[in-house]
Amino acid sequence: MRFGPSITLVCLLACQSVSAMTFQTRLEKVEWAVEGDKFECRLIQPISQFGVGEFVRRAGERPTFRLKPQERWLADGQAVLVAAAAPWRPNMGDIHLGQVKVSSVQGLNSSQEQGARLIKAMLEGRSPLVKHRGPSGEALQVRMLPVRFNQAYEEYTACTANLLPVNFDQIRHTEVGFPGGGFDLDDAAKARLDVLLDYIKEDPSVTAIQLDGHSDNSGNRLENRDISRRRALAVSEYLQAHGFDEERIVLRFHGESYPKVANTNAQARAKNRRVSIQLKRDHRFEPTQQAGQSASSAVGTSG
């Protein structure tokens, strides 16, 4: 993805009580790019001679704000994140969003709460501003501008509308329950399996699914082991009926051997009647490495 013409560095000394070197793209050179697929959407602004600032929303999550430096401009430590009023609208007021951990190598990655608040502030005309220090201890600021943000945000929103409901980290370990006993899948279990199936159909890196059947301690050990087996089989058959290959399913069953909680009452025993599901992955085929599947566009000026 190319962002257009080269961008000139604006490196200014801030006229404050402590001088700070500021990385900021010139107003007329500001550009935005939108990139994404069903797993992640990114709203990106190049920052002159620094790197990029971006909002990243993964499937199943709220957005985070990231700074990715080209070089080690940032020292390890804690930076201050501010939604700063535009210089031409000083009466608007700044919003202080707290501290963010910084890595000199990887840059900065905000919390989801900070990212969501920062996007809202940008729609109001404020700028992301990171106050930190350089590797030698000098004061340093990195600022993005909200120029043409609303137009880029519309494209970003269109991208997020196509995100999957979950990401791999959220779905890799899951379970379906059998709270009423027996081994028939209820509507809640089927709905959970449908979410899992929708995900693995889009992720070519998922190579296998491991199913572990469990029971409570109500019956004898042989009965409980057979019930746990039939529960695992019920899940396996549902996955196969919806297109997942049988040879890629690993089936195990444990009876009452590994309770989720102590079998002290009816409510606890209901929690132990379950099938645990684990996705197995080949990292060579992770979606983030499939650049050809992402759609992107640029919003900006030619300078």
C-alpha positions in Angstrom: 0.0 0.0 0.0 1.5 3.4 -1.0 0.4 6.5 0.8 1.2 8.9 -1.9 4.1 11.5 -2.2 6.8 11.8 0.3 5.9 13.7 3.4 8.1 16.5 4.8 9.2 16.4 8.4 7.9 19.1 10.7 10.2 19.0 13.7 9.4 22.0 16.0 10.4 23.1 19.4 7.3 23.5 21.4 7.0 26.9 23.2 6.3 25.5 26.6 8.0 25.4 29.9 10.0 22.5 28.6 11.0 22.4 25.0 9.9 19.3 23.1 10.7 18.0 19.7 7.5 17.4 17.8 6.8 15.0 15.0 3.8 16.2 12.9 2.9 16.1 9.3 2.3 19.4 7.6 -1.4 20.2 7.4 -1.6 20.1 3.6 0.3 16.8 3.4 -2.0 14.9 5.8 -3.2 11.6 4.3 -5.3 8.7 5.6 -5.4 5.1 4.5 -7.9 2.4 5.3 -6.8 -1.3 5.2 -8.5 -4.4 6.4 -10.3 -7.7 6.0 -12.6 -9.8 8.1 -10.1 -10.1 10.9 -8.9 -6.6 11.4 -9.4 -3.0 10.1 -6.8 -0.2 10.3 -7.2 3.5 9.9 -3.7 4.9 9.2 -2.0 8.3 9.1 1.7 8.5 8.2 3.7 10.8 10.5 6.6 12.6 8.8 9.9 10.9 9.4 8.5 9.2 12.5 6.4 6.3 11.2 2.7 5.9 11.4 -0.2 6.4 13.8 -3.2 4.1 13.4 -6.4 2.9 14.8 -6.7 -0.9 14.8 -9.9 -2.8 15.4 -9.7 -6.5 15.6 -12.7 -8.7 15.2 -14.6 -9.0 18.4 -12.9 -6.0 20.0 -13.0 -2.2 20.2 -10.3 -0.1 18.5 -6.9 0.6 19.9 -4.5 3.4 19.0 -1.0 2.6 18.0 2.2 4.5 17.2 4.7 2.5 15.1 8.1 4.3 14.8 10.4 3.7 11.9 13.4 4.1 14.2 13.9 4.1 18.0 12.5 7.6 18.6 10.8 6.6 21.8 12.3 5.5 25.0 10.9 2.5 27.0 8.5 3.7 29.7 5.1 5.3 30.1 3.9 8.0 27.8 1.0 10.4 28.3 -1.9 10.2 25.8 -4.0 13.3 25.1 -6.8 14.2 22.8 -5.6 17.7 22.2 -7.6 20.6 20.9 -6.6 21.8 17.5 -4.3 24.9 17.6 -7.0 26.9 15.7 -9.6 25.9 18.3 -7.8 26.4 21.6 -11.1 27.0 23.5 -12.2 23.4 22.9 -9.9 22.0 25.6 -7.8 18.9 25.9 -8.9 15.5 27.1 -6.3 13.6 29.1 -6.6 9.8 28.4 -4.0 8.6 30.9 -0.7 6.8 30.4 0.3 4.2 27.8 3.2 1.7 28.0 5.9 2.4 25.3 8.4 0.1 23.8 11.4 1.6 22.0 11.1 -1.2 19.4 7.4 -1.8 19.1 6.1 1.6 19.9 2.8 2.3 21.7 -0.5 0.4 21.9 -3.3 2.0 23.9 -6.1 0.2 25.7 -9.4 -0.4 23.9 -11.1 2.2 26.1 -8.5 4.8 25.2 -8.8 4.0 21.5 -12.6 4.4 21.5 -12.4 7.7 23.4 -9.7 9.0 21.1 -11.7 8.2 17.9 -14.7 10.0 19.4 -12.4 13.0 20.2 -11.1 13.1 16.7 -14.6 13.2 15.3 -15.0 16.3 17.4 -11.9 17.8 15.9 -9.2 16.9 18.5 -5.8 15.5 17.7 -4.0 12.4 19.2 -1.0 13.7 21.0 1.6 11.5 22.7 3.9 13.2 25.2 7.0 11.2 26.0 10.8 11.3 25.8 13.4 10.2 23.4 16.2 7.7 23.9 18.5 10.4 25.4 15.8 11.7 27.8 14.8 14.7 25.7 11.2 15.8 25.7 9.3 14.5 22.6 5.8 14.8 21.2 4.0 13.0 18.4 0.9 14.5 17.0 -1.7 13.4 14.4 -4.1 15.9 12.8 -7.8 15.4 12.3 -7.8 16.8 8.7 -10.2 14.8 6.5 -10.7 12.4 9.4 -14.5 12.1 8.9 -14.2 10.9 5.3 -11.6 8.3 6.2 -13.6 7.3 9.3 -16.6 6.5 7.0 -14.5 4.0 5.0 -13.0 2.6 8.2 -16.6 2.1 9.6 -17.6 0.2 6.3 -14.6 -2.1 6.9 -15.5 -2.8 10.5 -19.1 -3.7 9.5 -17.6 -6.8 7.8 -15.5 -8.0 10.7 -16.1 -11.4 12.1 -17.8 -11.5 15.5 -14.7 -12.9 17.2 -11.0 -13.2 16.7 -8.7 -16.2 17.1 -7.7 -15.4 20.7 -11.4 -15.3 21.7 -12.4 -18.5 20.0 -9.3 -20.7 20.3 -10.4 -22.1 23.6 -14.2 -22.4 24.0 -16.8 -24.8 25.2 -20.4 -25.8 24.8 -22.5 -27.0 27.7 -25.0 -29.6 28.4 -26.7 -28.1 31.5 -29.8 -30.2 31.3 -27.9 -33.5 31.1 -27.8 -35.9 28.3 -25.8 -35.4 25.1 -28.1 -33.5 22.7 -27.0 -30.0 21.6 -29.3 -27.2 22.8 -29.8 -24.0 20.9 -27.1 -22.2 22.9 -24.6 -24.8 22.0 -25.5 -24.8 18.3 -25.2 -21.0 18.2 -21.8 -21.2 19.8 -20.7 -23.8 17.3 -22.0 -21.7 14.4 -19.8 -18.8 15.5 -16.8 -21.1 15.6 -17.6 -22.5 12.2 -18.0 -19.0 10.7 -14.6 -18.2 12.0 -12.7 -21.3 10.8 -14.2 -21.0 7.3 -12.4 -17.7 7.0 -9.1 -18.6 8.7 -7.0 -21.1 6.6 -4.5 -21.4 9.5 -6.9 -23.5 11.5 -5.9 -27.1 10.8 -7.6 -29.1 13.5 -10.1 -29.0 16.3 -9.6 -30.9 19.6 -12.8 -31.9 21.4 -12.7 -33.0 25.1 -15.9 -34.4 26.5 -16.7 -34.1 30.2 -19.4 -35.1 32.7 -20.3 -34.5 36.3 -20.0 -37.1 39.0 -23.7 -38.2 39.1 -23.2 -41.7 37.7 -20.6 -44.3 38.0 -17.2 -43.9 36.3 -18.1 -46.1 33.3 -21.4 -44.3 32.7 -19.8 -40.9 33.0 -17.1 -41.8 30.6 -19.6 -43.0 28.0 -21.7 -39.8 28.4 -18.7 -37.6 28.0 -17.8 -39.6 24.8 -21.3 -39.1 23.4 -21.2 -35.4 24.1 -17.9 -35.1 22.2 -19.4 -37.1 19.4 -22.4 -34.8 19.2 -20.2 -31.8 18.7 -18.0 -33.6 16.2 -21.1 -34.7 14.2 -22.4 -31.1 14.1 -19.1 -29.8 12.9 -18.9 -32.4 10.2 -22.5 -31.7 9.1 -21.5 -28.1 8.5 -18.4 -28.9 6.4 -15.5 -29.5 8.8 -13.5 -32.6 7.8 -13.7 -35.6 10.2 -10.0 -36.3 9.8 -9.2 -32.9 11.3 -11.1 -33.5 14.5 -9.3 -35.0 17.5 -11.8 -36.6 19.9 -11.1 -37.2 23.6 -13.4 -38.0 26.5 -12.7 -37.9 30.3 -15.8 -38.6 32.2 -15.8 -36.8 35.6 -12.0 -36.7 35.8 -11.4 -33.0 35.1 -14.3 -31.0 36.7 -14.5 -27.3 35.9 -15.7 -26.6 39.4 -16.3 -28.9 42.4 -19.4 -31.1 42.1 -20.9 -29.7 45.3 -24.4 -28.9 44.1 -26.7 -29.0 41.0 -25.6 -25.7 39.6 -21.9 -26.8 39.8 -22.6 -30.2 38.2 -24.4 -28.4 35.3 -21.2 -26.4 34.6 -19.2 -29.6 34.5 -21.4 -31.2 31.8 -19.5 -29.8 28.8 -17.3 -30.2 25.7 -14.1 -28.2 25.7 -13.0 -27.1 22.2 -9.5 -26.1 21.2 -8.5 -24.8 17.7 -5.1 -26.0 16.4 -3.3 -23.6 14.1 -0.5 -23.6 11.4 1.1 -20.2 11.9 2.4 -20.2 8.3 -1.1 -19.5 7.1 -2.3 -16.9 9.7 -4.6 -14.3 8.1 -2.3 -11.3 8.9 0.2 -12.8 6.5 -2.3 -13.0 3.6 -1.8 -9.4 2.3 -3.5 -10.2 -1.0 -6.8 -10.7 0.8 -6.9 -7.2 2.3 -8.7 -4.3 0.7 -7.3 -0.8 1.1 -7.8 2.8 0.0 -6.2 6.1 0.5 -7.8 9.4 1.5 -5.7 12.5 1.3 -4.0 15.1 -0.9 -1.3 14.8 -3.5 0.6 17.6 -2.0 
